[in-house]
């Protein structure tokens, strides 16, 4: 058998540039950064510390957007630069790792990991699918709703990681292939994305937003108030998607592309309910109860840490098991994100930007809300959810009073759309995970994603304007 070898005849300089393009780009960015930050430029009404904070902020945006280095490393780099250039003193900068939101995220990760390690989350998934998965319509609907509501109590990417292997098995059992197979995976994707913005447990971006709010204003948003504000527009959006999925699947059934019902394939057989699952379920119920009724008295972070410790006290899981499920890098990332957001506020950059630029725009209360929602929901396709919060929220909070908007309203108007990443795989781990299965094509993601974005912007604006004042946000 003869082997055919191909020779790349492109010039060596071109091959070098292709091979090391990321390193060259990073080197160019850092050279530009050091050039500008060491310039003695004076912007009107902006202090030297403010100028340096602004340059560091631009570096963060560029690195987060291009993703040349991991976002965790970018966040740590930003904290180091803030200290080196004396934007804030080192003690203040590194104290942001002690922010209550960071510990809330840690507690939430442990709670979610405990539910997963105990096997409770998998049991819930299998039970729902076995009961409601006999027909194509029921199957897709149950996957969508299960993904959404599990993302209320677990990080959305953890739910996607749990659901994908189950749906892969279901997909293999369906011999007749059609666009229905794509809807199976879209139902996980859309369910996780929507469900993840409703509570603090669905994604760390929500507690990050509240952490920045608290750092800047001393205000907080309770677990219950966040759920009340986010749930109604999101549930309506879920209803629209559910109607769309059921209509598409019904047409597939009528055309004969998929059978009207599925035979039992033995996909949902589980062992007997274990004592560990019972304990994990009771701790979860206790946690949510405390968050709903005792949040103001005990504090959301304290409740999260107390509940997290119960998984070890009651021997639900071992530390080694929990440790494998925790994304420690996220904690470092959020420490850096809170640091840059707070630095921009403390050295006067936000006030300078608002007074010199934002207030000069012909904006009113309504146009500001629309601008904020649209900016957040579009920007989240280019950078991580947390980066969107850090970029937009401090400025938005600073300008809120000028437009007679409460900081709580501004916080939710920024954070909720920042979680609605429907289109590009780089926007969210959930999008990347579903896209990597190769059952969903990018054209479908883009087309459906931008339609969902338009609907989301309209719904969020209507509810923020008319519904939020009723519930006191």
TAWO-V105346 format. One record per residue. N is the residue number from 0. RES is the residue in one letter. SS is DSSP state (a for helix, b for strand, c for the rest). PHI is phi in whole degrees, -180 to 180 (NA if undefined). Layout:
BEGIN
n,res,ss,phi
N,RES,SS,PHI
N,RES,SS,PHI
END
This chain:
BEGIN
n,res,ss,phi
0,X,c,NA
1,X,c,-88
2,X,c,-99
3,X,c,-102
4,X,c,-111
5,X,c,-108
6,X,c,-108
7,X,c,-78
8,X,c,-95
9,X,c,-69
10,X,c,-60
11,X,a,-58
12,X,a,-59
13,X,a,-66
14,X,a,-62
15,X,a,-63
16,X,a,-64
17,X,a,-67
18,X,a,-68
19,X,c,-115
20,X,a,-62
21,X,a,-66
22,X,a,-65
23,X,a,-66
24,X,a,-64
25,X,a,-63
26,X,a,-62
27,X,a,-65
28,X,a,-64
29,X,a,-68
30,X,a,-62
31,X,a,-63
32,X,a,-61
33,X,a,-65
34,X,a,-66
35,X,a,-71
36,X,a,-72
37,X,c,-95
38,X,c,-80
39,X,c,-92
40,X,c,-87
41,X,c,-116
42,X,c,-91
43,X,c,-54
44,X,c,67
45,X,c,-112
46,X,c,-72
47,X,a,-62
48,X,a,-63
49,X,a,-65
50,X,a,-61
51,X,a,-66
52,X,a,-62
53,X,a,-66
54,X,a,-65
55,X,a,-64
56,X,a,-62
57,X,a,-62
58,X,a,-61
59,X,a,-60
60,X,a,-60
61,X,a,-63
62,X,a,-69
63,X,a,-65
64,X,a,-72
65,X,a,-78
66,X,c,56
67,X,c,-70
68,X,c,-119
69,X,c,-56
70,X,a,-60
71,X,a,-63
72,X,a,-65
73,X,a,-59
74,X,a,-64
75,X,a,-67
76,X,a,-61
77,X,a,-62
78,X,a,-63
79,X,a,-64
80,X,a,-68
81,X,a,-60
82,X,a,-75
83,X,a,-62
84,X,c,-93
85,X,c,55
86,X,c,-64
87,X,c,-134
88,X,c,-71
89,X,a,-57
90,X,a,-60
91,X,a,-67
92,X,a,-62
93,X,a,-76
94,X,a,-71
95,X,a,-67
96,X,a,-68
97,X,a,-94
98,X,c,-59
99,X,a,-60
100,X,a,-66
101,X,a,-63
102,X,a,-73
103,X,a,-65
104,X,a,-61
105,X,a,-62
106,X,a,-61
107,X,a,-65
108,X,a,-61
109,X,a,-66
110,X,a,-61
111,X,a,-62
112,X,a,-64
113,X,a,-63
114,X,a,-63
115,X,a,-73
116,X,a,-63
117,X,a,-67
118,X,c,93
119,X,a,-65
120,X,a,-64
121,X,a,-68
122,X,a,-63
123,X,a,-60
124,X,a,-61
125,X,a,-65
126,X,a,-64
127,X,a,-66
128,X,a,-68
129,X,a,-70
130,X,a,-85
131,X,a,-118
132,X,c,-113
133,X,c,-82
134,X,c,-120
135,X,a,-56
136,X,a,-64
137,X,a,-64
138,X,a,-63
139,X,a,-66
140,X,a,-62
141,X,a,-69
142,X,a,-64
143,X,a,-63
144,X,a,-68
145,X,a,-64
146,X,a,-61
147,X,a,-66
148,X,a,-78
149,X,a,-70
150,X,c,-73
151,X,c,-72
152,X,c,-119
153,X,c,-138
154,X,c,-56
155,X,a,-58
156,X,a,-70
157,X,a,-70
158,X,a,-65
159,X,a,-61
160,X,a,-63
161,X,a,-75
162,X,a,-80
163,X,a,-59
164,X,a,-62
165,X,a,-64
166,X,a,-70
167,X,a,-60
168,X,a,-64
169,X,a,-63
170,X,a,-62
171,X,a,-66
172,X,a,-74
173,X,c,-90
174,X,c,-71
175,X,c,-85
176,X,c,-91
177,X,c,-159
178,X,c,-66
179,X,a,-58
180,X,a,-61
181,X,a,-69
182,X,a,-64
183,X,a,-57
184,X,a,-82
185,X,a,-64
186,X,a,-66
187,X,a,-66
188,X,a,-58
189,X,a,-65
190,X,a,-63
191,X,a,-65
192,X,a,-63
193,X,a,-72
194,X,a,-64
195,X,c,-73
196,X,c,-96
197,X,c,-82
198,X,c,-130
199,X,c,-73
200,X,c,-84
201,X,c,-73
202,X,c,-168
203,X,a,-72
204,X,a,-63
205,X,a,-67
206,X,a,-64
207,X,a,-62
208,X,a,-62
209,X,a,-68
210,X,a,-64
211,X,a,-67
212,X,a,-58
213,X,a,-66
214,X,a,-66
215,X,a,-89
216,X,a,-126
217,X,c,81
218,X,c,-91
219,X,c,-135
220,X,c,-120
221,X,c,-69
222,X,a,-56
223,X,a,-66
224,X,a,-66
225,X,a,-62
226,X,a,-62
227,X,a,-61
228,X,a,-71
229,X,a,-87
230,X,a,-67
231,X,a,-63
232,X,a,-63
233,X,a,-70
234,X,a,-66
235,X,a,-65
236,X,a,-62
237,X,a,-62
238,X,a,-62
239,X,a,-64
240,X,a,-66
241,X,a,-63
242,X,a,-62
243,X,a,-61
244,X,a,-62
245,X,a,-65
246,X,a,-66
247,X,a,-63
248,X,a,-70
249,X,a,-61
250,X,a,-68
251,X,a,-66
252,X,a,-66
253,X,a,-63
254,X,c,-80
255,X,c,81
256,X,c,-74
257,X,c,-137
258,X,c,-69
259,X,c,-74
260,X,c,-150
261,X,c,-114
262,X,c,-80
263,X,c,-66
264,X,c,-107
265,X,c,72
266,X,c,-83
267,X,c,-115
268,X,c,-77
269,X,c,-129
270,X,c,-75
271,X,c,-63
272,X,c,-55
273,X,c,-92
274,X,a,-66
275,X,a,-62
276,X,a,-65
277,X,a,-62
278,X,a,-64
279,X,a,-62
280,X,a,-66
281,X,a,-65
282,X,a,-64
283,X,a,-64
284,X,a,-62
285,X,a,-60
286,X,a,-60
287,X,a,-65
288,X,a,-60
289,X,a,-65
290,X,a,-63
291,X,a,-74
292,X,a,-104
293,X,c,-126
294,X,a,-61
295,X,a,-65
296,X,a,-80
297,X,a,-98
298,X,c,92
299,X,a,-65
300,X,a,-70
301,X,a,-64
302,X,a,-65
303,X,a,-61
304,X,a,-69
305,X,a,-62
306,X,a,-65
307,X,a,-60
308,X,a,-66
309,X,a,-65
310,X,a,-66
311,X,a,-92
312,X,a,-61
313,X,c,-91
314,X,c,59
315,X,c,-73
316,X,c,-149
317,X,c,-93
318,X,a,-58
319,X,a,-61
320,X,a,-69
321,X,a,-66
322,X,a,-58
323,X,a,-67
324,X,a,-92
325,X,c,-89
326,X,c,-90
327,X,a,-66
328,X,a,-60
329,X,a,-61
330,X,a,-64
331,X,a,-66
332,X,a,-62
333,X,a,-73
334,X,a,-60
335,X,a,-68
336,X,a,-65
337,X,a,-65
338,X,a,-63
339,X,a,-69
340,X,a,-63
341,X,a,-69
342,X,a,-62
343,X,a,-60
344,X,a,-75
345,X,a,-71
346,X,c,-95
347,X,c,89
348,X,a,-66
349,X,a,-66
350,X,a,-62
351,X,a,-62
352,X,a,-65
353,X,a,-63
354,X,a,-69
355,X,a,-93
356,X,c,-129
357,X,a,-65
358,X,a,-71
359,X,a,-83
360,X,c,-76
361,X,c,-84
362,X,c,-112
363,X,c,-118
364,X,a,-57
365,X,a,-70
366,X,a,-67
367,X,a,-65
368,X,a,-61
369,X,a,-63
370,X,a,-59
371,X,a,-67
372,X,a,-64
373,X,a,-65
374,X,a,-61
375,X,a,-67
376,X,a,-74
377,X,a,-85
378,X,a,-64
379,X,c,-68
380,X,c,-81
381,X,c,-106
382,X,c,-131
383,X,c,-65
384,X,a,-54
385,X,a,-66
386,X,a,-65
387,X,a,-60
388,X,a,-60
389,X,a,-66
390,X,a,-71
391,X,a,-93
392,X,a,-63
393,X,a,-58
394,X,a,-66
395,X,a,-63
396,X,a,-63
397,X,a,-66
398,X,a,-95
399,X,a,-55
400,X,a,-61
401,X,a,-66
402,X,a,-112
403,X,c,57
404,X,c,-114
405,X,c,-76
406,X,a,-59
407,X,a,-64
408,X,a,-61
409,X,a,-61
410,X,a,-61
411,X,a,-72
412,X,a,-68
413,X,a,-91
414,X,a,-73
415,X,a,-63
416,X,a,-65
417,X,a,-66
418,X,c,-90
419,X,c,-92
420,X,c,-93
421,X,c,-103
422,X,c,-113
423,X,c,-93
424,X,c,-59
425,X,c,-77
426,X,c,-79
427,X,c,-158
428,X,a,-59
429,X,a,-65
430,X,a,-60
431,X,a,-64
432,X,a,-65
433,X,a,-70
434,X,a,-65
435,X,a,-68
436,X,c,-71
437,X,c,67
438,X,c,-95
439,X,c,-123
440,X,c,-90
441,X,a,-64
442,X,a,-61
443,X,a,-65
444,X,a,-60
445,X,a,-68
446,X,a,-63
447,X,a,-69
448,X,a,-63
449,X,a,-73
450,X,a,-65
451,X,a,-64
452,X,a,-64
453,X,a,-62
454,X,a,-63
455,X,a,-64
456,X,a,-60
457,X,a,-62
458,X,a,-63
459,X,a,-63
460,X,a,-62
461,X,a,-60
462,X,a,-74
463,X,a,-66
464,X,a,-74
465,X,a,-107
466,X,a,-91
467,X,c,-58
468,X,c,-61
469,X,c,-68
470,X,c,-94
471,X,c,80
472,X,c,-103
END
